[in-house]
């Protein structure tokens, strides 16, 4: 199966023959490729484990430990606000780590994101409470949370770029999907650890010191993650970029000057996956427990159903995008969310256990279809010497609306309307926006530009142009 597509040449972005580059570098054995998948995926799983345990601690412990003395609702709001602030640090992390990833390499940058995330998480585990150090405690908590978001801003895009650039040409979608599968795995592990500790410890012990254990165990994961990523070689494409002297001096300047429209479009198509994930796992849990009266155990089990489904099926849809035109698969997934958005909340409000589980399972399938193709599709929108930066900035801008703010948006809609199904309008709206963005973004085979592309004949506001459907070899 081949894909005859072209990337434009820009004054500062050389869309070189990356597919030919792959033929010039040493053969990438299946063993080496598996090592890359393990390093990128497990590193991402560890980082999202860190992010998820923070969210759980914020919902269970941080209100009393770091924001005491006020109304319980105000304390809870303050605790969740510390969870949300990380998403505003993500775009900054995308810029900084994107710059490093496009200048010094994907490998070293991913080692750095992992180290920063690990240090911030361990320090949270040691952080004294408000009772011990007063107002310094919540201030330090916010700073460490910002550091977590800063690190994740460079992690997801870097993992996608590494896997996609290292994968065989006909399996890029499959390998790229492991990033989303790994993020689900990390969140699942975080949930299981918290459930185990909650069951094994008394409420007093858990609130006093038990909640710190999931953070402190990260000190053991840091050397393991760094070791795995140290053993991975730099991607063949980036090595060729360096050898040819084609790196860009300041990637973010080039991206914003030449590709700012593509970055905004990338943010638009990233929002639905993030919104579906966070509305289901965070808002959905809160809705069932506080509004529908479901037990805490049942409410906490629903994210596990969603995350497990998304984790298992993401590589399946990534593989399908290798078999069929990736743009077509991704567009169908967005259409699926548009159609299912309102029925999802009708099922979630049914107070029928079987229907609620079905609702979450089906949303997991939809999220897997979107997330399983998203990373590779985004990677195909930028030339190699600005790919890390362009992809990361676009995706993390989408994470603000789709991730950090989505539970607040969903809650506001329910408060305004009083009908749970209206929250589905939010998911439907971001799906429509994404489908409109797709009309300006087109599938491409990474770096299939030819050296004789004429820049005067190509649009200056898009990273790729219309592709022809792939043909079977």
N, C-alpha and C positions, 0 to 999 in steps of 0.2 A: 504494500500500500504506500503510495507516495502522495505528497501534498505540494502542489505547485502554487506557491504563494510568494509574495515579495514584500520586503520591508523597504521603506524609502531611505535614501541617504540624506543626512542633515549636515549642516556646516560643522557642528561639533560632535555629532554622533555618527560614528562609522558603522553602518549596518553591513557588516562583513559577511563573508561566506562561512557561517558557523557550521553548517552541515558538512562542508568540505573540511573545516578545521577538525571535526571529529574523526576524519579519515587520516589526518596527519599526526595525531597524537597516538601514544601507545594504546594497544587494544585494551579495552575495559572489560576485564573478565567478570563473569557472573559473581565470583567470590568478592571481588573488589566492589562491585555495585551493591551487593548485599551489605557490605561493611558500611558503605555510604548511607544506605537506607537506615541501617540500625543507628548510626551516629546521629543523623539528622532527626530521625523520628523519635528516638528515645530521649534525645536532648530536648526536643519540643514537648514530649510527654512530661519530663521533669519540670519544665518551666510552667506548664499549665497546671500541673499538680500544685505548684507553689501559688499560682494565682487563685486556684479553686479553694484551697484551704483558707486563704485569706477571706474569701467571700463567705465561707461557712463560719469562720470565727467572728466575722463582722455581724452575722445574723444571730449568733448564739452568745457571745462573750463580750465583745468590745464595747457595747453600750454601757454595761455595768463597770467594766474595768477601766475605761478611758474617758467616759462621759457621764460620770455619776452626778447626782444632786438635782437634776432637773426632772421634768416629766418623762416617763418611760418612752412615750412616742417621740419626744424630741431627742432623747438619747439614741434611740434606734435610728432616727433619721440622720443624726450626725455620724453614727457608725457606718451606715450605708453610703453616706457622702464620701467617706474616706475610700470606700471601694470604687466609687465613680471617678475620683480625681485621677486615678491612674490612666484613664483613657485619654485625658487631655495631655498627658506626658508622652503618650505613644507616638504621635506624629513627630515630636522632637527626637525621640529615639530613632524613628525611621530615617530622619534626615542625617543624624550623626552616624549611625551604624550603616546606613545606606552609602554614605560617603566613604567610609572605611571599606565596606564590602566591594565597592567599585574601584577603589584605589589600591588597597593592600591585599585584597582577596576575600573570598567567601569563608574559607576555612578559619583563618585567624579571627575574623569578625564574629563568627558563631561561637568560637571559644570565649570571646570577650562577653557577648550577651549572656552566655550561660553563667559565667563567673559573677557578673554584676547581679543577676537575678538571684543566684544562690546566696551571695553575701547579704543582700537586702532581706531575704527570707529568714536566714539564721538570726540576723540582728533583731527581727521582729520577735522571734522566740525568746530572746533575752531581754526585751524591752520592759522596763519597770512600769507599773500601773500608775494611774492618777493619784492613788492613795500614797504612793511612795515618793513621787517627785513632782506632783502637782501638774500645772498646765504644760510643763515640758513633755509629759508623756503623750498627749494627743498630738502635739506639734511634731514630735519625733516620729510618731506613727504615720502621720500624713507624709512626711519627708521620705520615709522608707517605702511607703506605698507608691509615691511618685517615682522612686528609683525602680521599683518593680515594673511599673508601666513603661518607663524609659527603656528598660531592657527588652521587654516583649515587643516594643516598637521595632526593634531590629531582628528579632528572632524569627517570626513567622515568615516574613518575606525572604530572609536569608535561607531558611530551610527549604522553602519552595524553589528558589533559584538553584540551590545546590543540587537538589534531587532532579530537577528538570534538566539542568545542564549536563548532569552525569548519566542520565537514563539513555537507553537505546532509543533511537529516533521513533520507533513504532510503539514505545511503551512509556512515553513521557506522561501521559495522563494517568496511567496506573501508578507510577512512582510518585508523581506529584500529589496524589490523593493521600499518601501516607502521612502527610503533615496534619491534615484534618483528622485522620484516624488516630494519630498520636495525641492530639490535643484532647480528644474524647477519652482516650485511655488515661491520661494524666488526671483529668477531672474525676473519672470513675475511681481511681486509686485514692484520690483525696477524700471522696465521699465515703468510701469503705473504711478508711483509717478513722475518720471522725465518728462514723457509726459504731465501730469497734470500741473506741475509747469511751464513747458515751455510754455504751452498755457495760463496759468493764469497770468503770470508775463511778463513784458516787457523784451526785450533782455538784456537791461542794468541792470535791477534789478536781473534777473536770474544770470547773470555773476558776479554781485557784492556780493550778499548774498543769493539769492534763491537756488543756488546749495548746500548750506550748510544744508538746512532743512532736506533732507533725511538722512544725517549723524547724525544730532543732535537728530532726533526722536528716534534713537537707544537707547538713555538714558532711554526711556520708555520701550523698549523691554528687556533690561537687567534684571530687576527684574522679569518680567513675565517669561522669559526663565529659569532663575535660580529657580524660584518657581516650574515650571513644572518639571524640572529635579530633584529637591530636593524631590518631592513626589514619585519618582520612586524608587523602591527597587533595590538593587544590583541583577544582574542576578543569577538565581539558580546555574548555572554552576560555576561561580566564587566563590560564597559562599561555594560551596563544595570543590573547589580547596584550599581555605584558610583553611577549616576545616581539610582537609587531609594533609596540609603542602606541597602541590605539586607546589607552585609557584616557579619560577626560579629567581635566585639572580639578574642576569643582562640579561634580555631578548634579547637585541640587540646582545650581544655576542653569545648567544646560536643560535639565528637566523642566524647570519652571518657565524658561524662555522659549523652548522649542516644543514642549509636550504638555503644557499646563492643562489643555483641554482633555488630553488623554488621562491625566492624573485625576481630574474631576469625574470623568466617565468611569474610571476604575473605582473610585469611591462609591459612585452610584450603583455599580453592579456588585460591590462587596457588601453593601448594607443589608440586603435581604437575608443572606445566610446568618449574619450576626444577629439580626433582629429576631429571626425564627428561633435561634439557639437561646438567646437570653430571655426572650418572652416566655419560652416554654420552660426553661430550667429555673429561672428566678421568679419572674412574675407568676407563672403558672403554679409553682409551688405555694407562693404566698396566697394566690387567689383561692386555691382549693382549701387551704388550711384556715384562712381568716374569713373568707366570704362563704365558702361552701360548707365549712365545718368538718372537713376531713381530718382524720387523725394525723399527728405529726409524722408517724412512721409511714403512712401511706403517701403523704405529700412528699416526703423526702425520697421515696422509692421511685417516683415518676421521672426525675432527672436521670436516674440510672437506666430506666427503660429507653429514654430518648438517646442518651449518650452511647449506650451499647449498640443500639440500632445504627446510629450515625457512624460509629467507629467501624463496625463490621461492613457496612455497605458502601462507605466512601470509596475504597479501592475498586469495588465492583463498577460503580459509575465512572470512575476514572478510566477503567479498562474499556468501558463502552465508548468513552470519548475518543479512545484510540482507534476503535473499529469504525466509528461513524464520524462525521464532521463535528469537531468539538463545539463549535459555535451553535450548531443545531441542538446538541444534547443539553448545553447550558441554557439555551433559550427555552427548551421544553421544561427544564427543571423550574425556571422562574415562572413559567405559565402554570405549573403545578401548584406552586405556592399561592399564586393569585387566585386560583380556583378553590383551593382548600382553606384559605385564611379564615373565612367566616364559619364554614362547617366545623373547623377545628374547635372554635370557642363554643359552638352549640353543643358539640359532644362533650367538651370539658365541663359544661354547666349542667350536664344531664343527671348528676348524682348517681349514675349507674357505673359501678366499678368496671365492668367489661367495656362499656363505651368509652370511659375515660382512658383506660389502658390502650384501647384501639386508637383513640385520638392522638395520644402521645407517640405510639408506635408509627402511625402514618406520618406524623410530622417529622419523626426521625428519618424516615425514608426520603421525604422531601428535602430535608437539610443535607442528607448524604448526597443526594443528586446534585445539589447546588455546590456544596463544599468540596465534593469529590472532583469537580471539574474546574473550580474557581482558580486555584493556584496556577495550574498549567496555562489556563486561558490568559490570566494576567501576565504571566511570564512571557507570553507570545506577543505582548503589545509593546515591548521595549527592546531596543537593541542591547547587546550584551554589556557594553561599557557604561550603561546607565540603568541596567535592569534592576539591580538590587535597590537602588534609590527610588526609581519610578514606581516599582511594584509596592515597596514598603510604604511610601508616602500615601499612595492612592488607597491601599487597603486600610491603613490606620486612620485615615480621615473618615472612611466609612465606619470604622469601629466606634467613633464618637456617637453618631446617631443610631447606629444599629446595635452597639454593645452597651456602652456606658449609660446612655440616656433612655434606652428602650424600656426598661422596667418602669421608669418614672413616667414616660409617655403613656404606656399602657395603663398605669394607675390613674393618671389624669383623665384619660378618655373614659374609663369606667366611672370615675367620680362625676364627670360631667354628664354622661348619658344615663347611667344607672343600668344599662343593658350590657352584659358581658360580650355579646356578639359584636358590638361596635368596636371592640379592641381589634377585631379582625380587619377592620378598615385600615388600620395602621400597616399591618403586614401586606394588605392588598396594595396600598399606596406605594410602599417602597418597591414592591414587585413591578408595578406599572412604570415607575421611574427607571428601574433597572432595564426593563424591556425597551424603553425608549433609548436608554444609553447604548443598548446593544445595536441599535441601528447605525451607530457611528463607530463601533468597534468590530473588527473582523478577525476571523481566525487566521493564524499563520503558523507555518512550521518554523521553529526557532531559527533565525538567522539564515533563511533561504534566499536572502537578497543576493543578486549577482553583482559583480564588481562594476558592471557597466550600467547600473541603474542611473537614470538621468534625474537628478534632484529637481530640475525645473519642470518636470512633467508630473511631479507628485505633490500632494497637498502638504502644506507645512504645519498643519495642526493635528496630525494624527500619526501615531507610531506605526500603524500598518494600514494597508489598503485592502480593498475587497479581495477575497481569496476565492479560488475556484474549488468546488467540492473535491475532496480527495478521491482518487481512483484506486481501485484494488490492483495490486501488482500481479 
